C-alpha cells in the first residue's frame, strides 16, 4: 500500500474538525514552499544590482587631480540654461 493510499484511509477516518486543522497546516506548508523561489529571485535581483553598483564604483576617483567641480558645474549650467536668460 502506497503512502498516498495510507494517507487517504487515515483522512477518511479523521473527524471533520481535525481535517480542517490538517488542511490549514498543509496549506501553510505549500504556501511557504511557493514563496521561497520568489525570495531567491529577489536575492538574484539584489545581486545584479550590487554588480551594477560595483561597476559604478569602479569609475570613482577617475577624474584628474586638478578637476574643478564647481567651475565645471557652472559652465554646464550656463551652456544648458543660457537660452532662458
Rosetta blueprint (number, residue, H / E / L):
1 X L
2 X L
3 X H
4 X H
5 X H
6 X H
7 X H
8 X H
9 X H
10 X H
11 X H
12 X H
13 X H
14 X L
15 X L
16 X H
17 X H
18 X H
19 X H
20 X H
21 X H
22 X H
23 X H
24 X H
25 X H
26 X H
27 X H
28 X H
29 X H
30 X H
31 X H
32 X H
33 X H
34 X H
35 X H
36 X H
37 X H
38 X H
39 X H
40 X H
41 X H
42 X H
43 X H
44 X H
45 X H
46 X H
47 X H
48 X H
49 X H
50 X H
51 X H
52 X H
53 X H
54 X H
55 X H
56 X H
57 X H
58 X H
59 X L
60 X L
61 X L
62 X L
63 X L
64 X L
65 X L
66 X L
67 X L
68 X L
69 X H
70 X H
71 X H
72 X H
73 X H
74 X H
75 X H
76 X H
77 X H
78 X H
79 X H
80 X H
81 X H
82 X H
83 X H
84 X H
85 X L
